Amino acid sequence: MRKIMVIEDEASIRSFIVINLKRAGYAVVEAASGEEAFDVWAQNPDVMLMVVDVMLPGIDGYEICRRVRARGSEVGIIMLTARV
């Protein structure tokens, strides 16, 4: 099954995204922070896509992208933001 990781610190937003991805037939893993995301990713190397909030506390979404690419991963990344 195709697996997606959702990285979002707001529990209600994360839950909404996860529910809808599961309804669409995806396996979903989730993380509430950038730090947690790397632990979850290490346990789920078969993640094909990351949905990443830009404004995370600690390690933000931009830094997650930099670190993922620095590791040589070509996993797909979709950035979410409330910024205008």
N, CA, C and O atoms as a CHARMM CRD file, in Angstrom:
* protein
*
  336
    1    1 MET  N      0.84300  -1.18600   0.00000 PROA 1      0.00000
    2    1 MET  CA     0.00000   0.00000   0.00000 PROA 1      0.00000
    3    1 MET  C      0.88600   1.24600   0.00000 PROA 1      0.00000
    4    1 MET  O      1.93800   1.26800   0.63900 PROA 1      0.00000
    5    2 ARG  N      0.46000   2.26400  -0.70900 PROA 2      0.00000
    6    2 ARG  CA     1.20500   3.52700  -0.77100 PROA 2      0.00000
    7    2 ARG  C      1.08900   4.26100   0.55600 PROA 2      0.00000
    8    2 ARG  O      0.00200   4.39400   1.11900 PROA 2      0.00000
    9    3 LYS  N      2.23700   4.73800   1.04600 PROA 3      0.00000
   10    3 LYS  CA     2.28100   5.35300   2.37700 PROA 3      0.00000
   11    3 LYS  C      2.66500   6.82000   2.30000 PROA 3      0.00000
   12    3 LYS  O      3.59800   7.20400   1.59400 PROA 3      0.00000
   13    4 ILE  N      1.90900   7.64400   3.05700 PROA 4      0.00000
   14    4 ILE  CA     2.13500   9.08100   3.11400 PROA 4      0.00000
   15    4 ILE  C      2.39900   9.47600   4.56200 PROA 4      0.00000
   16    4 ILE  O      1.75600   8.96500   5.47900 PROA 4      0.00000
   17    5 MET  N      3.35200  10.39200   4.76400 PROA 5      0.00000
   18    5 MET  CA     3.59300  10.93500   6.09300 PROA 5      0.00000
   19    5 MET  C      3.04200  12.35300   6.15900 PROA 5      0.00000
   20    5 MET  O      3.31500  13.17500   5.28400 PROA 5      0.00000
   21    6 VAL  N      2.26200  12.63500   7.20400 PROA 6      0.00000
   22    6 VAL  CA     1.72000  13.96700   7.43700 PROA 6      0.00000
   23    6 VAL  C      2.44900  14.56700   8.63100 PROA 6      0.00000
   24    6 VAL  O      2.43600  14.00300   9.72600 PROA 6      0.00000
   25    7 ILE  N      3.08500  15.71300   8.41300 PROA 7      0.00000
   26    7 ILE  CA     3.84600  16.39200   9.46700 PROA 7      0.00000
   27    7 ILE  C      3.16800  17.73700   9.71500 PROA 7      0.00000
   28    7 ILE  O      3.32900  18.68600   8.94700 PROA 7      0.00000
   29    8 GLU  N      2.41100  17.79400  10.80300 PROA 8      0.00000
   30    8 GLU  CA     1.59800  18.97100  11.12100 PROA 8      0.00000
   31    8 GLU  C      1.46300  19.06200  12.63300 PROA 8      0.00000
   32    8 GLU  O      1.11900  18.07300  13.28100 PROA 8      0.00000
   33    9 ASP  N      1.72900  20.23900  13.20800 PROA 9      0.00000
   34    9 ASP  CA     1.67600  20.37800  14.66400 PROA 9      0.00000
   35    9 ASP  C      0.26700  20.61000  15.20100 PROA 9      0.00000
   36    9 ASP  O      0.00800  20.31700  16.36900 PROA 9      0.00000
   37   10 GLU  N     -0.64100  21.12300  14.39100 PROA 10     0.00000
   38   10 GLU  CA    -2.02600  21.33200  14.83600 PROA 10     0.00000
   39   10 GLU  C     -2.79100  20.01600  14.70800 PROA 10     0.00000
   40   10 GLU  O     -3.02800  19.53200  13.60100 PROA 10     0.00000
   41   11 ALA  N     -3.17300  19.44500  15.84600 PROA 11     0.00000
   42   11 ALA  CA    -3.80200  18.11900  15.85600 PROA 11     0.00000
   43   11 ALA  C     -5.07400  18.06900  15.01300 PROA 11     0.00000
   44   11 ALA  O     -5.30800  17.07500  14.32500 PROA 11     0.00000
   45   12 SER  N     -5.89800  19.11000  15.04600 PROA 12     0.00000
   46   12 SER  CA    -7.15200  19.08300  14.29700 PROA 12     0.00000
   47   12 SER  C     -6.89900  19.09300  12.78500 PROA 12     0.00000
   48   12 SER  O     -7.58600  18.40000  12.03400 PROA 12     0.00000
   49   13 ILE  N     -5.92600  19.87000  12.34700 PROA 13     0.00000
   50   13 ILE  CA    -5.59100  19.90500  10.91900 PROA 13     0.00000
   51   13 ILE  C     -4.99400  18.56900  10.49400 PROA 13     0.00000
   52   13 ILE  O     -5.36500  18.01300   9.46000 PROA 13     0.00000
   53   14 ARG  N     -4.06500  18.06000  11.30400 PROA 14     0.00000
   54   14 ARG  CA    -3.43300  16.77100  11.00800 PROA 14     0.00000
   55   14 ARG  C     -4.47700  15.67300  10.90300 PROA 14     0.00000
   56   14 ARG  O     -4.44000  14.86000   9.98000 PROA 14     0.00000
   57   15 SER  N     -5.40100  15.64900  11.84100 PROA 15     0.00000
   58   15 SER  CA    -6.44900  14.63200  11.85500 PROA 15     0.00000
   59   15 SER  C     -7.31300  14.70100  10.60000 PROA 15     0.00000
   60   15 SER  O     -7.64700  13.67000  10.01600 PROA 15     0.00000
   61   16 PHE  N     -7.67600  15.91600  10.18700 PROA 16     0.00000
   62   16 PHE  CA    -8.48100  16.10800   8.98200 PROA 16     0.00000
   63   16 PHE  C     -7.76800  15.56200   7.75200 PROA 16     0.00000
   64   16 PHE  O     -8.37500  14.87300   6.93200 PROA 16     0.00000
   65   17 ILE  N     -6.48000  15.87000   7.62500 PROA 17     0.00000
   66   17 ILE  CA    -5.70200  15.40000   6.48400 PROA 17     0.00000
   67   17 ILE  C     -5.58600  13.88200   6.50700 PROA 17     0.00000
   68   17 ILE  O     -5.78400  13.22400   5.48600 PROA 17     0.00000
   69   18 VAL  N     -5.26600  13.32900   7.66500 PROA 18     0.00000
   70   18 VAL  CA    -5.08400  11.88200   7.80500 PROA 18     0.00000
   71   18 VAL  C     -6.37100  11.14300   7.45900 PROA 18     0.00000
   72   18 VAL  O     -6.33800  10.16400   6.71300 PROA 18     0.00000
   73   19 ILE  N     -7.49800  11.59200   7.98700 PROA 19     0.00000
   74   19 ILE  CA    -8.78400  10.93500   7.70900 PROA 19     0.00000
   75   19 ILE  C     -9.05300  10.89100   6.21000 PROA 19     0.00000
   76   19 ILE  O     -9.44300   9.85300   5.67400 PROA 19     0.00000
   77   20 ASN  N     -8.84600  12.00700   5.54200 PROA 20     0.00000
   78   20 ASN  CA    -9.13100  12.06600   4.11300 PROA 20     0.00000
   79   20 ASN  C     -8.16100  11.24300   3.27500 PROA 20     0.00000
   80   20 ASN  O     -8.56400  10.64800   2.27600 PROA 20     0.00000
   81   21 LEU  N     -6.90600  11.20000   3.66200 PROA 21     0.00000
   82   21 LEU  CA    -5.95600  10.35400   2.94200 PROA 21     0.00000
   83   21 LEU  C     -6.29700   8.87800   3.12800 PROA 21     0.00000
   84   21 LEU  O     -6.20900   8.09500   2.18200 PROA 21     0.00000
   85   22 LYS  N     -6.68300   8.50000   4.33800 PROA 22     0.00000
   86   22 LYS  CA    -7.07400   7.10800   4.57700 PROA 22     0.00000
   87   22 LYS  C     -8.32100   6.73800   3.77900 PROA 22     0.00000
   88   22 LYS  O     -8.41200   5.63700   3.23600 PROA 22     0.00000
   89   23 ARG  N     -9.27700   7.65600   3.70900 PROA 23     0.00000
   90   23 ARG  CA   -10.48300   7.42700   2.89600 PROA 23     0.00000
   91   23 ARG  C    -10.13500   7.22100   1.42900 PROA 23     0.00000
   92   23 ARG  O    -10.81700   6.48500   0.71600 PROA 23     0.00000
   93   24 ALA  N     -9.07100   7.87400   0.98900 PROA 24     0.00000
   94   24 ALA  CA    -8.63000   7.75100  -0.40100 PROA 24     0.00000
   95   24 ALA  C     -7.80100   6.48300  -0.63300 PROA 24     0.00000
   96   24 ALA  O     -7.37500   6.21400  -1.75700 PROA 24     0.00000
   97   25 GLY  N     -7.57400   5.70800   0.42700 PROA 25     0.00000
   98   25 GLY  CA    -6.89800   4.42800   0.28500 PROA 25     0.00000
   99   25 GLY  C     -5.41600   4.40100   0.58900 PROA 25     0.00000
  100   25 GLY  O     -4.74400   3.41300   0.29000 PROA 25     0.00000
  101   26 TYR  N     -4.89100   5.46400   1.17700 PROA 26     0.00000
  102   26 TYR  CA    -3.47300   5.50600   1.51500 PROA 26     0.00000
  103   26 TYR  C     -3.23100   5.02300   2.94000 PROA 26     0.00000
  104   26 TYR  O     -4.08400   5.17700   3.81400 PROA 26     0.00000
  105   27 ALA  N     -2.06800   4.44100   3.15800 PROA 27     0.00000
  106   27 ALA  CA    -1.58500   4.18700   4.51000 PROA 27     0.00000
  107   27 ALA  C     -0.95400   5.50200   4.96000 PROA 27     0.00000
  108   27 ALA  O     -0.25700   6.14900   4.17900 PROA 27     0.00000
  109   28 VAL  N     -1.18700   5.90100   6.19400 PROA 28     0.00000
  110   28 VAL  CA    -0.71700   7.19600   6.65700 PROA 28     0.00000
  111   28 VAL  C      0.02000   7.04900   7.98200 PROA 28     0.00000
  112   28 VAL  O     -0.44400   6.36700   8.89600 PROA 28     0.00000
  113   29 VAL  N      1.17400   7.70000   8.06700 PROA 29     0.00000
  114   29 VAL  CA     1.88600   7.85000   9.33300 PROA 29     0.00000
  115   29 VAL  C      1.94300   9.33900   9.60300 PROA 29     0.00000
  116   29 VAL  O      1.89100  10.14500   8.67400 PROA 29     0.00000
  117   30 GLU  N      2.05000   9.70800  10.86800 PROA 30     0.00000
  118   30 GLU  CA     1.98700  11.12500  11.19800 PROA 30     0.00000
  119   30 GLU  C      3.00800  11.52100  12.24500 PROA 30     0.00000
  120   30 GLU  O      3.47600  10.71000  13.04400 PROA 30     0.00000
  121   31 ALA  N      3.33500  12.81200  12.20700 PROA 31     0.00000
  122   31 ALA  CA     4.26800  13.38900  13.17300 PROA 31     0.00000
  123   31 ALA  C      3.78800  14.79500  13.49700 PROA 31     0.00000
  124   31 ALA  O      3.24300  15.49400  12.64300 PROA 31     0.00000
  125   32 ALA  N      3.99900  15.19700  14.75400 PROA 32     0.00000
  126   32 ALA  CA     3.55100  16.51100  15.21500 PROA 32     0.00000
  127   32 ALA  C      4.67900  17.54300  15.23900 PROA 32     0.00000
  128   32 ALA  O      4.44300  18.70500  15.57100 PROA 32     0.00000
  129   33 SER  N      5.89400  17.13300  14.89400 PROA 33     0.00000
  130   33 SER  CA     7.02500  18.06300  14.88600 PROA 33     0.00000
  131   33 SER  C      8.06800  17.57400  13.89400 PROA 33     0.00000
  132   33 SER  O      8.03800  16.42500  13.45100 PROA 33     0.00000
  133   34 GLY  N      8.99000  18.46600  13.55300 PROA 34     0.00000
  134   34 GLY  CA    10.07000  18.08100  12.65700 PROA 34     0.00000
  135   34 GLY  C     10.95600  17.01100  13.26500 PROA 34     0.00000
  136   34 GLY  O     11.39100  16.08400  12.58200 PROA 34     0.00000
  137   35 GLU  N     11.21700  17.14900  14.54400 PROA 35     0.00000
  138   35 GLU  CA    12.06000  16.16600  15.23600 PROA 35     0.00000
  139   35 GLU  C     11.40600  14.78100  15.19400 PROA 35     0.00000
  140   35 GLU  O     12.06000  13.78200  14.89100 PROA 35     0.00000
  141   36 GLU  N     10.12000  14.74000  15.49900 PROA 36     0.00000
  142   36 GLU  CA     9.38700  13.46600  15.47700 PROA 36     0.00000
  143   36 GLU  C      9.33500  12.89300  14.06300 PROA 36     0.00000
  144   36 GLU  O      9.37400  11.67600  13.88100 PROA 36     0.00000
  145   37 ALA  N      9.24800  13.76000  13.07500 PROA 37     0.00000
  146   37 ALA  CA     9.15400  13.30700  11.68500 PROA 37     0.00000
  147   37 ALA  C     10.33700  12.43200  11.29100 PROA 37     0.00000
  148   37 ALA  O     10.15800  11.42500  10.60600 PROA 37     0.00000
  149   38 PHE  N     11.53200  12.80100  11.71000 PROA 38     0.00000
  150   38 PHE  CA    12.70100  12.00400  11.33000 PROA 38     0.00000
  151   38 PHE  C     12.71300  10.65200  12.03400 PROA 38     0.00000
  152   38 PHE  O     13.19800   9.67200  11.47000 PROA 38     0.00000
  153   39 ASP  N     12.19100  10.58200  13.24900 PROA 39     0.00000
  154   39 ASP  CA    12.05900   9.28700  13.93000 PROA 39     0.00000
  155   39 ASP  C     11.04000   8.40800  13.21200 PROA 39     0.00000
  156   39 ASP  O     11.28100   7.22300  12.98400 PROA 39     0.00000
  157   40 VAL  N      9.89900   9.00100  12.85900 PROA 40     0.00000
  158   40 VAL  CA     8.84600   8.25200  12.16000 PROA 40     0.00000
  159   40 VAL  C      9.34200   7.79400  10.79100 PROA 40     0.00000
  160   40 VAL  O      9.08900   6.66200  10.37800 PROA 40     0.00000
  161   41 TRP  N     10.04700   8.67500  10.09500 PROA 41     0.00000
  162   41 TRP  CA    10.57000   8.32800   8.76900 PROA 41     0.00000
  163   41 TRP  C     11.57000   7.18500   8.85100 PROA 41     0.00000
  164   41 TRP  O     11.58500   6.31300   7.98200 PROA 41     0.00000
  165   42 ALA  N     12.40100   7.17900   9.88100 PROA 42     0.00000
  166   42 ALA  CA    13.38000   6.09100  10.06000 PROA 42     0.00000
  167   42 ALA  C     12.67100   4.74700  10.23700 PROA 42     0.00000
  168   42 ALA  O     13.17700   3.70800   9.81300 PROA 42     0.00000
  169   43 GLN  N     11.50400   4.77900  10.86200 PROA 43     0.00000
  170   43 GLN  CA    10.72800   3.55600  11.07700 PROA 43     0.00000
  171   43 GLN  C      9.85800   3.19700   9.87700 PROA 43     0.00000
  172   43 GLN  O      9.32800   2.08900   9.80200 PROA 43     0.00000
  173   44 ASN  N      9.71000   4.12900   8.94000 PROA 44     0.00000
  174   44 ASN  CA     8.85700   3.93200   7.76500 PROA 44     0.00000
  175   44 ASN  C      9.58100   4.39600   6.50300 PROA 44     0.00000
  176   44 ASN  O      9.17700   5.38200   5.88700 PROA 44     0.00000
  177   45 PRO  N     10.63900   3.70100   6.11500 PROA 45     0.00000
  178   45 PRO  CA    11.42100   4.14000   4.95900 PROA 45     0.00000
  179   45 PRO  C     10.67600   4.02200   3.62800 PROA 45     0.00000
  180   45 PRO  O     11.15200   4.50900   2.60200 PROA 45     0.00000
  181   46 ASP  N      9.51300   3.37700   3.64500 PROA 46     0.00000
  182   46 ASP  CA     8.73000   3.20600   2.42200 PROA 46     0.00000
  183   46 ASP  C      7.74600   4.35200   2.17300 PROA 46     0.00000
  184   46 ASP  O      6.88400   4.24500   1.30000 PROA 46     0.00000
  185   47 VAL  N      7.86700   5.44800   2.93300 PROA 47     0.00000
  186   47 VAL  CA     7.01400   6.61400   2.70900 PROA 47     0.00000
  187   47 VAL  C      7.29200   7.14700   1.30900 PROA 47     0.00000
  188   47 VAL  O      8.44500   7.37400   0.94200 PROA 47     0.00000
  189   48 MET  N      6.21900   7.34800   0.51900 PROA 48     0.00000
  190   48 MET  CA     6.38500   7.83100  -0.85800 PROA 48     0.00000
  191   48 MET  C      6.15200   9.33100  -0.99100 PROA 48     0.00000
  192   48 MET  O      6.54200   9.94200  -1.98600 PROA 48     0.00000
  193   49 LEU  N      5.50300   9.93000   0.03700 PROA 49     0.00000
  194   49 LEU  CA     5.17400  11.35000  -0.02100 PROA 49     0.00000
  195   49 LEU  C      5.10800  11.90400   1.39000 PROA 49     0.00000
  196   49 LEU  O      4.62400  11.23800   2.30600 PROA 49     0.00000
  197   50 MET  N      5.59900  13.13100   1.56300 PROA 50     0.00000
  198   50 MET  CA     5.48300  13.84200   2.84100 PROA 50     0.00000
  199   50 MET  C      4.63400  15.08900   2.61800 PROA 50     0.00000
  200   50 MET  O      4.87300  15.85700   1.68600 PROA 50     0.00000
  201   51 VAL  N      3.64800  15.27900   3.47800 PROA 51     0.00000
  202   51 VAL  CA     2.85800  16.50500   3.49700 PROA 51     0.00000
  203   51 VAL  C      3.35500  17.26800   4.71900 PROA 51     0.00000
  204   51 VAL  O      3.16000  16.82900   5.85300 PROA 51     0.00000
  205   52 VAL  N      4.00200  18.41700   4.48800 PROA 52     0.00000
  206   52 VAL  CA     4.74800  19.10000   5.53900 PROA 52     0.00000
  207   52 VAL  C      4.21700  20.51100   5.78200 PROA 52     0.00000
  208   52 VAL  O      4.10500  21.31100   4.85300 PROA 52     0.00000
  209   53 ASP  N      3.89500  20.80400   7.03200 PROA 53     0.00000
  210   53 ASP  CA     3.53500  22.16000   7.42500 PROA 53     0.00000
  211   53 ASP  C      4.80500  23.00700   7.42000 PROA 53     0.00000
  212   53 ASP  O      5.83800  22.57800   7.93300 PROA 53     0.00000
  213   54 VAL  N      4.73400  24.18900   6.85000 PROA 54     0.00000
  214   54 VAL  CA     5.89600  25.07400   6.79900 PROA 54     0.00000
  215   54 VAL  C      6.24400  25.60600   8.18500 PROA 54     0.00000
  216   54 VAL  O      7.41600  25.65400   8.55700 PROA 54     0.00000
  217   55 MET  N      5.23500  26.00500   8.94400 PROA 55     0.00000
  218   55 MET  CA     5.46800  26.67700  10.22800 PROA 55     0.00000
  219   55 MET  C      5.36300  25.71300  11.40900 PROA 55     0.00000
  220   55 MET  O      4.41200  25.77100  12.18900 PROA 55     0.00000
  221   56 LEU  N      6.33400  24.84100  11.52700 PROA 56     0.00000
  222   56 LEU  CA     6.40700  23.91500  12.65700 PROA 56     0.00000
  223   56 LEU  C      7.30100  24.51100  13.73500 PROA 56     0.00000
  224   56 LEU  O      8.22900  25.25800  13.42700 PROA 56     0.00000
  225   57 PRO  N      7.03200  24.18900  14.99100 PROA 57     0.00000
  226   57 PRO  CA     7.96800  24.61700  16.04500 PROA 57     0.00000
  227   57 PRO  C      9.25800  23.79000  15.93900 PROA 57     0.00000
  228   57 PRO  O      9.22500  22.64800  15.47900 PROA 57     0.00000
  229   58 GLY  N     10.35700  24.34600  16.35100 PROA 58     0.00000
  230   58 GLY  CA    11.62800  23.59900  16.27400 PROA 58     0.00000
  231   58 GLY  C     12.09600  23.52200  14.83400 PROA 58     0.00000
  232   58 GLY  O     12.31700  24.54900  14.19200 PROA 58     0.00000
  233   59 ILE  N     12.24300  22.32500  14.33300 PROA 59     0.00000
  234   59 ILE  CA    12.64800  22.12700  12.93800 PROA 59     0.00000
  235   59 ILE  C     11.45300  22.45400  12.05400 PROA 59     0.00000
  236   59 ILE  O     10.45000  21.74100  12.07700 PROA 59     0.00000
  237   60 ASP  N     11.55400  23.54000  11.26500 PROA 60     0.00000
  238   60 ASP  CA    10.40800  23.93700  10.43600 PROA 60     0.00000
  239   60 ASP  C     10.37600  23.14300   9.12600 PROA 60     0.00000
  240   60 ASP  O     11.28000  22.36100   8.83400 PROA 60     0.00000
  241   61 GLY  N      9.33000  23.35900   8.36000 PROA 61     0.00000
  242   61 GLY  CA     9.13300  22.61400   7.12900 PROA 61     0.00000
  243   61 GLY  C     10.24400  22.79100   6.10900 PROA 61     0.00000
  244   61 GLY  O     10.61100  21.84000   5.41900 PROA 61     0.00000
  245   62 TYR  N     10.78900  24.01200   6.00500 PROA 62     0.00000
  246   62 TYR  CA    11.88800  24.24300   5.06600 PROA 62     0.00000
  247   62 TYR  C     13.12300  23.42900   5.44800 PROA 62     0.00000
  248   62 TYR  O     13.80300  22.86500   4.59000 PROA 62     0.00000
  249   63 GLU  N     13.39800  23.38000   6.75300 PROA 63     0.00000
  250   63 GLU  CA    14.56400  22.61800   7.21800 PROA 63     0.00000
  251   63 GLU  C     14.34000  21.12100   7.02500 PROA 63     0.00000
  252   63 GLU  O     15.28200  20.39400   6.70800 PROA 63     0.00000
  253   64 ILE  N     13.12200  20.65800   7.20900 PROA 64     0.00000
  254   64 ILE  CA    12.82200  19.24500   6.92800 PROA 64     0.00000
  255   64 ILE  C     13.17200  18.94100   5.47400 PROA 64     0.00000
  256   64 ILE  O     13.83700  17.94500   5.18900 PROA 64     0.00000
  257   65 CYS  N     12.72900  19.79100   4.56000 PROA 65     0.00000
  258   65 CYS  CA    13.03100  19.58900   3.13500 PROA 65     0.00000
  259   65 CYS  C     14.53200  19.55900   2.88100 PROA 65     0.00000
  260   65 CYS  O     15.03000  18.68700   2.17000 PROA 65     0.00000
  261   66 ARG  N     15.24700  20.50800   3.46200 PROA 66     0.00000
  262   66 ARG  CA    16.70900  20.54100   3.27100 PROA 66     0.00000
  263   66 ARG  C     17.35400  19.24200   3.75000 PROA 66     0.00000
  264   66 ARG  O     18.19900  18.67000   3.06100 PROA 66     0.00000
  265   67 ARG  N     16.95800  18.79000   4.91500 PROA 67     0.00000
  266   67 ARG  CA    17.57000  17.57600   5.47600 PROA 67     0.00000
  267   67 ARG  C     17.18800  16.32100   4.69100 PROA 67     0.00000
  268   67 ARG  O     18.01600  15.43000   4.50400 PROA 67     0.00000
  269   68 VAL  N     15.94500  16.25000   4.23400 PROA 68     0.00000
  270   68 VAL  CA    15.50800  15.09900   3.43600 PROA 68     0.00000
  271   68 VAL  C     16.32800  15.03200   2.14600 PROA 68     0.00000
  272   68 VAL  O     16.81800  13.96600   1.77500 PROA 68     0.00000
  273   69 ARG  N     16.47600  16.16500   1.46700 PROA 69     0.00000
  274   69 ARG  CA    17.23800  16.19100   0.21700 PROA 69     0.00000
  275   69 ARG  C     18.73400  15.96600   0.46800 PROA 69     0.00000
  276   69 ARG  O     19.41600  15.35500  -0.35600 PROA 69     0.00000
  277   70 ALA  N     19.24100  16.45500   1.59300 PROA 70     0.00000
  278   70 ALA  CA    20.65700  16.24400   1.92200 PROA 70     0.00000
  279   70 ALA  C     20.96700  14.76500   2.11700 PROA 70     0.00000
  280   70 ALA  O     22.09700  14.32400   1.90800 PROA 70     0.00000
  281   71 ARG  N     19.96000  14.01000   2.51600 PROA 71     0.00000
  282   71 ARG  CA    20.13500  12.56000   2.68100 PROA 71     0.00000
  283   71 ARG  C     20.02000  11.82500   1.35400 PROA 71     0.00000
  284   71 ARG  O     20.16200  10.60300   1.30400 PROA 71     0.00000
  285   72 GLY  N     19.76600  12.55800   0.29000 PROA 72     0.00000
  286   72 GLY  CA    19.68400  11.94700  -1.03500 PROA 72     0.00000
  287   72 GLY  C     18.31900  11.36500  -1.36500 PROA 72     0.00000
  288   72 GLY  O     18.16400  10.69200  -2.38400 PROA 72     0.00000
  289   73 SER  N     17.34000  11.61200  -0.52700 PROA 73     0.00000
  290   73 SER  CA    16.00700  11.06700  -0.77100 PROA 73     0.00000
  291   73 SER  C     15.27400  11.86000  -1.84200 PROA 73     0.00000
  292   73 SER  O     15.37600  13.08500  -1.90300 PROA 73     0.00000
  293   74 GLU  N     14.54400  11.15800  -2.67500 PROA 74     0.00000
  294   74 GLU  CA    13.72300  11.78700  -3.70400 PROA 74     0.00000
  295   74 GLU  C     12.24100  11.66000  -3.37200 PROA 74     0.00000
  296   74 GLU  O     11.39500  11.78700  -4.25600 PROA 74     0.00000
  297   75 VAL  N     11.92000  11.40900  -2.09700 PROA 75     0.00000
  298   75 VAL  CA    10.52100  11.30600  -1.68000 PROA 75     0.00000
  299   75 VAL  C      9.79800  12.59100  -2.07400 PROA 75     0.00000
  300   75 VAL  O     10.36500  13.68000  -1.98500 PROA 75     0.00000
  301   76 GLY  N      8.54400  12.46400  -2.51000 PROA 76     0.00000
  302   76 GLY  CA     7.75700  13.64400  -2.86400 PROA 76     0.00000
  303   76 GLY  C      7.43900  14.46100  -1.61600 PROA 76     0.00000
  304   76 GLY  O      7.22100  13.90600  -0.53900 PROA 76     0.00000
  305   77 ILE  N      7.41500  15.78500  -1.76900 PROA 77     0.00000
  306   77 ILE  CA     7.11300  16.66900  -0.63100 PROA 77     0.00000
  307   77 ILE  C      6.09600  17.70700  -1.07700 PROA 77     0.00000
  308   77 ILE  O      6.29300  18.40500  -2.07100 PROA 77     0.00000
  309   78 ILE  N      5.00400  17.79500  -0.32400 PROA 78     0.00000
  310   78 ILE  CA     4.00600  18.84400  -0.52700 PROA 78     0.00000
  311   78 ILE  C      4.05100  19.72800   0.70700 PROA 78     0.00000
  312   78 ILE  O      3.94200  19.24000   1.83200 PROA 78     0.00000
  313   79 MET  N      4.21100  21.02200   0.49800 PROA 79     0.00000
  314   79 MET  CA     4.29400  21.98600   1.60800 PROA 79     0.00000
  315   79 MET  C      2.91400  22.60100   1.86400 PROA 79     0.00000
  316   79 MET  O      2.21700  23.00400   0.93300 PROA 79     0.00000
  317   80 LEU  N      2.54100  22.66400   3.13300 PROA 80     0.00000
  318   80 LEU  CA     1.30900  23.34100   3.54900 PROA 80     0.00000
  319   80 LEU  C      1.69500  24.61000   4.29100 PROA 80     0.00000
  320   80 LEU  O      2.66000  24.62200   5.05500 PROA 80     0.00000
  321   81 THR  N      0.94000  25.67400   4.06300 PROA 81     0.00000
  322   81 THR  CA     1.21900  26.90300   4.79900 PROA 81     0.00000
  323   81 THR  C     -0.03800  27.75300   4.92500 PROA 81     0.00000
  324   81 THR  O     -0.91400  27.73100   4.06000 PROA 81     0.00000
  325   82 ALA  N     -0.10600  28.48800   6.00400 PROA 82     0.00000
  326   82 ALA  CA    -1.18200  29.45500   6.21400 PROA 82     0.00000
  327   82 ALA  C     -0.67300  30.86400   5.91300 PROA 82     0.00000
  328   82 ALA  O     -1.41200  31.84100   6.03100 PROA 82     0.00000
  329   83 ARG  N      0.59100  30.95500   5.52500 PROA 83     0.00000
  330   83 ARG  CA     1.17700  32.26100   5.21000 PROA 83     0.00000
  331   83 ARG  C      0.55400  32.82800   3.93700 PROA 83     0.00000
  332   83 ARG  O      0.16500  32.09800   3.02500 PROA 83     0.00000
  333   84 VAL  N      0.47500  34.14700   3.91100 PROA 84     0.00000
  334   84 VAL  CA    -0.05300  34.81500   2.71700 PROA 84     0.00000
  335   84 VAL  C      1.01000  35.62600   2.03900 PROA 84     0.00000
  336   84 VAL  O      0.74700  36.25700   1.01600 PROA 84     0.00000
